[in-house]
Amino acid sequence: MKYNSKHVPVTDLKTPCLIVGVHERHRASTAFDTLDQASGGLLRRILRKGDFHGRTGETLMLYQVEGIAAARIVLLGLGRQKDFSALTFGEALRKATPALKQANIGSLAICLPDDEDGYALVREAIAGIEAAVYRFDECKSEVEKPRKPLRQATFVTDDRRHLKRLQKACAHGQAIANGARLARDLGNLPGNICTPTYLAEQAHKLARGQRKLKVTVLEEKDMEKLGMGALLSVSRGSRQPAKLIVMEYRGGKRGSKPVALVGKGLTFDAGGISIKPAQAMDEMKYDMCGGASVFGTLAACLELDLPINVVGVVPASENLPDGNANKPGDIVTTMSGQTVEVLNTDAEGRLILCDALTYTERFEPAAVIDIATLTGACIIALGHHASGLMANDDRLAEEITRAGEAANDRVWRLPLWDDYQKQLDSNFADMANIGGRAAGTITAACFLSRFTKSFKWAHLDIAGTAWVSGNDKGATGRPVPLLTQFLMKRCKVTD
């Protein structure tokens, strides 16, 4: 999809489809009143017939309305006026888009509701439309394509003063949507295609022709020299070699400290010797969604040409049972020199992340955020609505929280108190890789915190938000919106 904004009288806009919002009880916008007046009161007369109630996402399509240049007018339900927000607007368009696709409309125009913050409306509208049009059919032999796919949306304003800000919203929303789509595509690929080697190839592909992005891929022999015993212990059970993918985006001033994004890249996680139950194990292809979000965020940085330095580090591996795999009770030595007793081989994400975090020190980062589908306990704590956040710096945690609110990709902070650290005590090593059933999300973060003492660090547990199950199974692209918003705010590209 392509998005743009235009300043033009809504009655004169020639478009295959013009969308105008209506709240419940037929409370309408200025744009609706203008269209109604041009049509000789037709729109109000239709509303009085009672066929359209204004519920969120409800649609009513009208053809060749006299006095209006658009070929179709779609009345879009916006719900109750007192509950209306940018998020509601995006949800309404998400629900309405399938009906528009059925009508074989190649492009459409959208009248923005009366609201002071058109920027937020446009951002959420793009998010809603993109969620509705996304399809993953790369692995299907036959794909039914629409006769006329929806390709373009134009946001219409009657105030020229707002045009520049709306154009900025289109650019931001589109870049974030494109980044989230890349993350979704990578996440939805099966483990036999999306291997660590494949991810490394995608990093090189992302950097092709991009002078601001440098990619380095460390092989297992390179990691052995660095002493990454924890990361390499996970890949021992797989025939696929591990990769440490490093992507350096240089958009800021030379010498300016980068923000580091470290994404867990477990391309498939069977649990190793501590094997997972068979039910829904196919969804463990999503265990690399943290790494996928780093790819998506860097893609957004490139598209927006953000004036900031960012380093993306993705430790990529599989976790499978094998005669050479980690065994419960094994002790491994991390790159930091600390030793870990592996009490559960299914707690492998923290083992690949700890070495990646230590490696990240060499970039002298201004801040580090790691992103991982780390613990099922996070789903129990927060469900599928918010990602878990833990941090060793309050300002960084607040910065991430505000970015999540602005992007409607929210987080909830959990404590990282020293009280929890003792749950990781081991009789035989510096620490164990699990801390028992209690506070599993927090003790996983406590483990990682032992490798982050030299920089400001935050941990995002996206186990509940990276994908959905059931009939709508698929990757969500989160937290690309949050991370991109965080970076845009850091370099003052957005408010």
C-alpha positions as CSV (number, residue, x, y, z in Angstrom):
1,M,0.0,0.0,0.0
2,K,1.0,3.6,-0.7
3,Y,-0.3,6.5,1.4
4,N,-0.4,10.2,0.8
5,S,-2.4,13.3,1.9
6,K,-4.1,15.9,-0.1
7,H,-5.7,19.3,0.4
8,V,-8.9,19.4,-1.7
9,P,-12.6,20.0,-1.3
10,V,-14.1,16.6,-0.6
11,T,-17.0,17.2,-3.0
12,D,-14.5,17.7,-5.9
13,L,-12.2,14.7,-5.3
14,K,-12.3,12.2,-8.1
15,T,-11.7,8.8,-6.6
16,P,-13.1,5.3,-6.9
17,C,-14.1,5.5,-3.2
18,L,-14.4,8.2,-0.6
19,I,-14.7,7.1,3.0
20,V,-16.4,9.4,5.5
21,G,-16.9,8.6,9.2
22,V,-20.2,8.6,11.2
23,H,-20.5,8.1,14.9
24,E,-23.4,6.2,16.6
25,R,-26.6,8.3,16.8
26,H,-25.6,9.7,13.5
27,R,-23.2,12.3,14.9
28,A,-21.1,13.2,11.9
29,S,-18.0,15.2,11.0
30,T,-17.7,18.4,9.1
31,A,-16.7,16.5,6.0
32,F,-20.0,14.5,6.2
33,D,-22.0,17.6,6.5
34,T,-20.3,19.1,3.5
35,L,-21.0,16.0,1.4
36,D,-24.6,15.8,2.7
37,Q,-25.2,19.4,1.6
38,A,-23.7,18.8,-1.8
39,S,-25.9,15.8,-2.3
40,G,-29.1,17.7,-1.4
41,G,-29.4,16.1,2.0
42,L,-29.3,12.5,0.6
43,L,-26.8,11.2,3.2
44,R,-28.9,12.3,6.1
45,R,-32.1,10.8,4.5
46,I,-30.3,7.5,4.2
47,L,-29.2,7.6,7.8
48,R,-32.8,8.2,8.9
49,K,-33.9,4.9,7.2
50,G,-32.1,3.1,10.0
51,D,-29.9,0.7,7.9
52,F,-26.7,2.2,9.3
53,H,-26.0,2.6,13.0
54,G,-22.4,3.9,13.2
55,R,-21.0,0.9,15.1
56,T,-17.2,0.7,14.8
57,G,-16.2,-0.7,11.4
58,E,-19.7,-0.8,10.0
59,T,-19.9,0.2,6.4
60,L,-22.6,1.3,3.9
61,M,-21.5,1.8,0.3
62,L,-23.4,4.4,-1.9
63,Y,-22.9,4.7,-5.6
64,Q,-22.8,7.8,-7.9
65,V,-24.1,10.3,-5.4
66,E,-25.3,13.3,-7.3
67,G,-23.2,16.5,-6.5
68,I,-20.1,14.5,-5.5
69,A,-17.2,13.6,-7.8
70,A,-16.3,10.3,-6.1
71,A,-17.6,7.2,-7.8
72,R,-18.6,5.7,-4.4
73,I,-19.1,7.0,-0.9
74,V,-18.6,4.6,2.0
75,L,-20.1,5.6,5.3
76,L,-17.8,4.2,8.0
77,G,-18.9,3.6,11.6
78,L,-16.7,5.2,14.2
79,G,-18.6,4.0,17.3
80,R,-19.6,6.3,20.2
81,Q,-18.3,9.9,19.8
82,K,-17.3,10.1,23.5
83,D,-15.1,7.0,23.1
84,F,-13.5,8.0,19.8
85,S,-9.7,8.0,19.5
86,A,-7.0,7.5,16.9
87,L,-6.9,3.8,17.9
88,T,-10.7,3.6,17.3
89,F,-10.2,5.1,13.9
90,G,-7.6,2.5,13.0
91,E,-9.8,-0.3,14.3
92,A,-12.7,0.9,12.2
93,L,-10.7,0.9,9.0
94,R,-9.2,-2.5,9.9
95,K,-12.7,-3.9,10.1
96,A,-13.9,-2.1,7.0
97,T,-11.0,-2.9,4.7
98,P,-12.1,-6.5,3.7
99,A,-15.4,-5.1,2.4
100,L,-13.5,-2.5,0.3
101,K,-11.2,-5.3,-1.1
102,Q,-14.3,-7.2,-2.1
103,A,-15.4,-4.2,-4.2
104,N,-12.2,-4.4,-6.3
105,I,-11.3,-0.8,-5.4
106,G,-7.7,0.0,-6.4
107,S,-7.5,3.2,-4.5
108,L,-9.5,5.2,-2.0
109,A,-9.7,8.5,-0.2
110,I,-10.4,9.0,3.5
111,C,-11.9,12.0,5.1
112,L,-10.3,12.6,8.5
113,P,-12.7,13.0,11.4
114,D,-12.7,16.3,13.2
115,D,-9.8,16.0,15.5
116,E,-6.9,18.3,16.4
117,D,-4.3,15.6,16.1
118,G,-4.5,14.4,12.5
119,Y,-1.0,13.0,12.7
120,A,-2.2,10.3,15.2
121,L,-5.3,9.6,13.1
122,V,-3.2,8.9,10.0
123,R,-0.7,6.8,11.8
124,E,-3.4,4.5,13.3
125,A,-5.4,4.5,10.0
126,I,-2.3,3.1,8.2
127,A,-1.7,0.5,10.9
128,G,-5.4,-0.6,10.7
129,I,-5.4,-0.9,6.9
130,E,-2.1,-2.7,6.8
131,A,-3.3,-5.2,9.4
132,A,-6.3,-6.0,7.1
133,V,-4.5,-6.2,3.8
134,Y,-1.5,-8.3,5.0
135,R,-1.4,-11.8,3.6
136,F,1.4,-14.4,3.9
137,D,1.2,-16.8,0.9
138,E,4.8,-17.2,0.0
139,C,4.7,-21.0,0.6
140,K,1.4,-21.7,-1.2
141,S,1.5,-23.2,-4.7
142,E,-1.7,-21.4,-5.8
143,V,-2.5,-17.9,-4.7
144,E,-5.9,-16.4,-5.4
145,K,-5.2,-12.7,-6.2
146,P,-7.8,-10.0,-6.2
147,R,-8.8,-8.7,-9.6
148,K,-7.9,-5.2,-8.5
149,P,-5.9,-5.1,-5.3
150,L,-6.1,-2.2,-3.0
151,R,-2.9,-0.2,-3.6
152,Q,-3.3,3.4,-2.5
153,A,-5.0,5.5,0.2
154,T,-5.2,9.3,0.3
155,F,-6.1,11.2,3.5
156,V,-8.1,14.3,2.7
157,T,-8.0,17.6,4.7
158,D,-9.8,20.8,4.2
159,D,-7.1,22.8,6.0
160,R,-3.9,23.4,4.1
161,R,-2.1,24.2,7.4
162,H,-2.4,20.5,8.4
163,L,-1.1,19.1,5.1
164,K,2.7,19.0,6.0
165,R,2.0,17.3,9.3
166,L,-0.3,14.7,7.6
167,Q,2.4,14.0,4.9
168,K,4.9,13.4,7.7
169,A,2.4,11.0,9.3
170,C,2.0,9.1,6.0
171,A,5.8,8.7,5.7
172,H,6.2,7.6,9.3
173,G,3.2,5.3,9.2
174,Q,4.2,3.7,5.9
175,A,7.8,3.1,7.0
176,I,6.6,1.5,10.3
177,A,4.1,-0.6,8.4
178,N,6.8,-1.8,5.9
179,G,9.1,-2.7,8.8
180,A,6.4,-4.6,10.6
181,R,5.6,-6.4,7.4
182,L,9.2,-7.6,7.0
183,A,9.2,-8.8,10.6
184,R,5.9,-10.6,10.0
185,D,7.1,-12.2,6.8
186,L,10.3,-13.5,8.6
187,G,8.3,-14.7,11.5
188,N,5.7,-16.6,9.4
189,L,8.3,-18.5,7.4
190,P,8.8,-22.1,8.5
191,G,11.9,-23.2,10.3
192,N,13.1,-25.3,7.4
193,I,13.3,-22.2,5.2
194,C,14.1,-19.5,7.8
195,T,17.3,-20.9,9.2
196,P,20.1,-18.9,10.8
197,T,21.9,-18.9,7.5
198,Y,18.7,-17.6,5.8
199,L,18.5,-14.8,8.4
200,A,22.1,-13.8,7.7
201,E,21.3,-13.7,3.9
202,Q,18.3,-11.4,4.6
203,A,20.6,-9.1,6.5
204,H,22.9,-8.8,3.5
205,K,19.8,-8.3,1.3
206,L,18.6,-5.5,3.5
207,A,22.0,-3.8,3.2
208,R,22.3,-4.1,-0.5
209,G,22.7,-0.7,-2.1
210,Q,22.4,1.0,1.4
211,R,25.6,2.9,2.2
212,K,24.4,3.6,5.7
213,L,24.0,0.0,6.7
214,K,26.9,-2.3,7.3
215,V,26.4,-6.0,7.9
216,T,28.8,-8.4,9.6
217,V,28.0,-12.1,10.2
218,L,30.1,-14.0,12.7
219,E,30.4,-17.7,12.1
220,E,30.8,-20.4,14.7
221,K,34.6,-20.3,14.5
222,D,34.5,-16.6,15.1
223,M,32.3,-17.1,18.2
224,E,34.6,-19.8,19.5
225,K,37.5,-17.4,19.4
226,L,35.4,-14.9,21.3
227,G,34.5,-17.5,24.0
228,M,30.7,-17.5,23.3
229,G,30.2,-20.8,25.1
230,A,26.6,-20.2,26.0
231,L,25.4,-19.3,22.5
232,L,27.4,-22.2,20.9
233,S,26.1,-24.7,23.4
234,V,22.5,-24.1,22.1
235,S,23.5,-24.7,18.5
236,R,25.3,-27.9,19.2
237,G,22.1,-29.9,18.9
238,S,21.4,-28.6,15.4
239,R,22.8,-29.3,12.0
240,Q,22.3,-25.7,11.1
241,P,25.3,-23.5,12.1
242,A,24.7,-20.6,14.4
243,K,25.2,-17.0,13.2
244,L,25.7,-13.8,15.0
245,I,24.3,-11.1,12.7
246,V,25.5,-7.6,13.3
247,M,23.8,-4.7,11.4
248,E,25.2,-1.2,11.9
249,Y,23.0,1.6,10.7
250,R,25.0,4.9,10.5
251,G,22.5,7.7,10.2
252,G,23.7,9.9,13.0
253,K,26.9,11.9,13.5
254,R,30.2,10.1,13.3
255,G,31.2,9.1,16.8
256,S,27.7,9.5,18.3
257,K,27.0,6.5,20.5
258,P,24.4,4.1,19.0
259,V,21.3,2.6,20.4
260,A,21.7,-1.2,20.3
261,L,18.9,-3.6,19.6
262,V,19.6,-7.2,20.4
263,G,16.9,-9.6,19.1
264,K,16.6,-13.3,20.0
265,G,16.8,-15.3,16.8
266,L,15.8,-18.9,17.6
267,T,14.6,-19.9,14.2
268,F,13.1,-23.0,15.7
269,D,12.9,-24.1,19.4
270,A,12.0,-27.7,20.2
271,G,13.3,-27.2,23.7
272,G,16.4,-29.4,23.2
273,I,16.7,-32.3,25.6
274,S,14.0,-30.7,27.8
275,I,11.7,-31.2,24.8
276,K,8.5,-29.2,24.6
277,P,5.0,-30.8,24.3
278,A,4.0,-31.7,20.7
279,Q,0.9,-29.5,20.8
280,A,1.4,-26.2,19.1
281,M,5.2,-26.9,18.8
282,D,4.9,-25.6,15.2
283,E,4.5,-22.1,16.7
284,M,8.1,-22.3,17.9
285,K,9.1,-21.0,14.5
286,Y,8.1,-17.7,16.0
287,D,10.9,-17.9,18.6
288,M,12.9,-15.6,16.3
289,C,10.4,-12.8,16.3
290,G,12.7,-10.7,18.5
291,G,15.3,-10.9,15.9
292,A,12.7,-10.2,13.2
293,S,11.7,-7.0,15.0
294,V,15.3,-5.8,14.8
295,F,15.3,-6.4,11.0
296,G,12.0,-4.6,10.7
297,T,13.1,-1.6,12.8
298,L,16.3,-1.2,10.8
299,A,14.3,-1.3,7.6
300,A,12.1,1.5,8.9
301,C,15.3,3.5,9.9
302,L,16.5,3.1,6.3
303,E,13.2,4.2,4.8
304,L,12.9,7.2,7.0
305,D,16.7,8.0,6.8
306,L,16.7,8.6,10.6
307,P,19.5,10.8,11.9
308,I,20.6,8.3,14.5
309,N,23.2,5.5,14.9
310,V,21.7,2.1,15.6
311,V,23.3,-1.3,16.0
312,G,21.2,-4.5,15.5
313,V,22.6,-7.7,16.9
314,V,20.7,-11.0,16.2
315,P,22.1,-14.2,17.7
316,A,20.6,-16.9,15.5
317,S,20.4,-20.6,16.2
318,E,18.1,-23.6,16.4
319,N,17.4,-25.5,19.7
320,L,16.9,-29.2,18.9
321,P,17.5,-32.6,20.7
322,D,20.6,-34.4,19.6
323,G,23.4,-36.6,20.9
324,N,25.6,-33.5,21.1
325,A,23.0,-31.1,22.5
326,N,23.1,-29.4,25.9
327,K,22.1,-31.7,28.7
328,P,20.4,-30.7,32.0
329,G,23.2,-30.2,34.5
330,D,25.8,-29.1,31.9
331,I,27.9,-26.1,32.7
332,V,28.9,-23.6,30.0
333,T,31.2,-20.6,30.1
334,T,29.9,-17.4,28.6
335,M,31.8,-14.7,26.7
336,S,31.8,-12.6,29.9
337,G,33.7,-15.4,31.7
338,Q,30.7,-16.2,34.0
339,T,29.6,-19.8,34.2
340,V,26.1,-21.1,33.8
341,E,24.5,-24.4,35.0
342,V,21.9,-25.4,32.3
343,L,19.1,-26.9,34.5
344,N,16.6,-26.7,31.6
345,T,17.7,-26.7,28.0
346,D,14.4,-25.1,27.0
347,A,15.6,-21.9,28.7
348,E,18.0,-21.4,25.8
349,G,17.0,-17.8,24.7
350,R,18.8,-16.3,27.6
351,L,21.9,-18.4,26.8
352,I,22.2,-16.9,23.2
353,L,21.3,-13.5,24.4
354,C,23.8,-13.2,27.2
355,D,26.7,-13.7,24.8
356,A,25.2,-11.3,22.3
357,L,24.8,-8.7,25.1
358,T,28.4,-9.0,26.1
359,Y,29.4,-8.7,22.5
360,T,27.4,-5.5,22.2
361,E,29.6,-3.8,24.8
362,R,32.2,-3.1,22.1
363,F,29.9,-0.5,20.4
364,E,29.8,1.6,23.6
365,P,26.1,2.0,23.2
366,A,24.0,4.9,24.6
367,A,21.3,2.3,25.4
368,V,20.6,-1.3,24.8
369,I,17.2,-2.9,24.3
370,D,16.9,-6.7,23.9
371,I,13.8,-8.1,22.4
372,A,12.8,-11.8,23.0
373,T,10.0,-14.2,23.0
374,L,11.5,-15.3,26.3
375,T,9.0,-16.7,28.8
376,G,5.5,-18.3,28.7
377,A,5.2,-16.8,32.2
378,C,4.9,-13.3,30.6
379,I,1.8,-14.5,28.8
380,I,0.3,-15.6,32.2
381,A,1.2,-12.2,33.7
382,L,0.2,-9.8,30.9
383,G,-1.8,-11.8,28.4
384,H,-1.4,-10.9,24.7
385,H,-2.0,-7.1,25.0
386,A,1.2,-5.7,26.5
387,S,4.9,-6.8,26.2
388,G,6.8,-7.1,29.5
389,L,9.4,-4.5,30.2
390,M,12.3,-4.7,32.7
391,A,15.2,-2.3,32.9
392,N,18.2,-1.2,34.9
393,D,17.6,2.4,34.2
394,D,14.4,4.3,35.1
395,R,14.7,7.0,32.4
396,L,15.2,4.4,29.7
397,A,12.2,2.4,30.9
398,E,10.0,5.5,30.9
399,E,11.2,6.4,27.4
400,I,10.2,3.0,26.1
401,T,6.8,3.1,27.9
402,R,6.0,6.5,26.4
403,A,7.0,5.3,22.9
404,G,4.7,2.3,23.4
405,E,1.8,4.5,24.3
406,A,2.4,6.8,21.3
407,A,2.6,3.8,18.9
408,N,-0.2,1.8,20.5
409,D,2.3,-1.0,21.0
410,R,2.3,-1.0,24.7
411,V,4.5,-2.4,27.4
412,W,4.1,-2.9,31.2
413,R,7.0,-2.7,33.5
414,L,7.8,-5.5,36.0
415,P,10.3,-5.2,38.9
416,L,13.9,-6.2,38.6
417,W,14.7,-6.2,42.3
418,D,17.8,-7.9,43.7
419,D,15.4,-10.0,45.8
420,Y,14.8,-12.2,42.8
421,Q,18.5,-12.8,42.0
422,K,19.0,-15.5,44.6
423,Q,16.5,-17.7,42.7
424,L,19.3,-18.2,40.1
425,D,21.8,-19.5,42.7
426,S,23.7,-22.7,41.7
427,N,25.7,-25.1,43.8
428,F,28.1,-25.8,40.9
429,A,28.3,-22.6,38.7
430,D,28.1,-18.9,39.0
431,M,24.4,-19.1,38.2
432,A,21.6,-21.4,36.9
433,N,19.8,-20.6,33.7
434,I,16.3,-20.9,35.4
435,G,15.0,-19.7,38.7
436,G,12.0,-22.0,39.3
437,R,8.3,-21.4,38.5
438,A,7.8,-18.3,40.6
439,A,8.3,-15.0,38.7
440,G,9.7,-16.7,35.7
441,T,9.7,-13.6,33.5
442,I,11.5,-11.6,36.1
443,T,14.2,-14.2,36.9
444,A,14.9,-14.5,33.1
445,A,15.5,-10.8,33.1
446,C,17.6,-11.1,36.2
447,F,19.8,-13.6,34.4
448,L,20.3,-11.2,31.5
449,S,20.9,-8.3,33.9
450,R,24.2,-10.0,35.0
451,F,25.5,-9.3,31.5
452,T,24.4,-5.7,31.2
453,K,26.1,-3.9,34.0
454,S,28.3,-1.7,31.8
455,F,25.4,0.0,30.0
456,K,21.8,1.3,30.3
457,W,19.6,-1.7,29.4
458,A,16.0,-2.7,28.9
459,H,14.5,-6.1,28.2
460,L,11.3,-6.6,26.3
461,D,9.6,-10.0,26.7
462,I,7.3,-10.3,23.7
463,A,6.2,-13.9,24.2
464,G,2.6,-12.8,24.4
465,T,2.6,-10.1,21.6
466,A,4.8,-11.4,18.8
467,W,2.2,-13.7,17.3
468,V,-1.4,-14.9,17.6
469,S,-2.7,-18.4,17.6
470,G,-5.9,-20.0,16.4
471,N,-7.6,-19.4,13.1
472,D,-5.8,-16.1,12.7
473,K,-2.4,-17.6,13.4
474,G,0.5,-15.4,12.4
475,A,3.2,-13.0,13.4
476,T,2.1,-9.5,14.5
477,G,5.2,-7.5,13.6
478,R,5.4,-6.2,17.2
479,P,7.3,-4.4,18.6
480,V,8.5,-2.7,15.4
481,P,6.1,0.2,16.0
482,L,7.3,0.7,19.5
483,L,11.0,0.5,18.6
484,T,10.7,2.8,15.6
485,Q,8.8,5.3,17.6
486,F,11.4,5.1,20.3
487,L,14.2,5.9,17.8
488,M,12.2,8.6,16.1
489,K,11.7,10.3,19.4
490,R,15.3,9.9,20.3
491,C,16.5,11.8,17.2
492,K,13.6,14.3,17.4
493,V,11.9,13.3,14.2
494,T,8.6,13.1,16.0
495,D,7.1,14.7,19.1
